[in-house]
């Protein structure tokens, strides 16, 4: 019979199995080159950075599920925001009229609402390259590639 784990070993085991912190990159993800396509943005940004169970993982904590590119497109493109009625989450061809861009740039107050994304208390902000890829995807029509 196996001896029970000591408290420090049990704590270490439980921590190793915990979900990644909101905004923290998931190890081993985001390895493909970043391109302004939904496939690339989903694989490199949305899934590893935004879809934890504590945030946009489809568990109901946030209104948009970003756990797959299909769910992300459905929840963002031409979709109404739950935070403002001034603009859609993503307006294809119009990054300047897309609430997502305001949230990523920290200028969401222009639409009269809420918090920037990712939350500043939760890890590193998105890089300029990541924000540019999202803006270019939107500018190119927010297509499903």
Secondary structure, 3 states (H helix, E strand, C coil): CCCCCCHHHHHHHHHHHCCCCCCCCCCCCCCCCCCCCHHHHHHHHHHHHHCCCCCCCCCCCCCCCCCCHHHHHHHHECCECCCCCCCECECCCCHHHCHHHHHHHCCHHHHCCCCCCCCCCCCCCCCHHHHHHHHHHHHCCCCCC
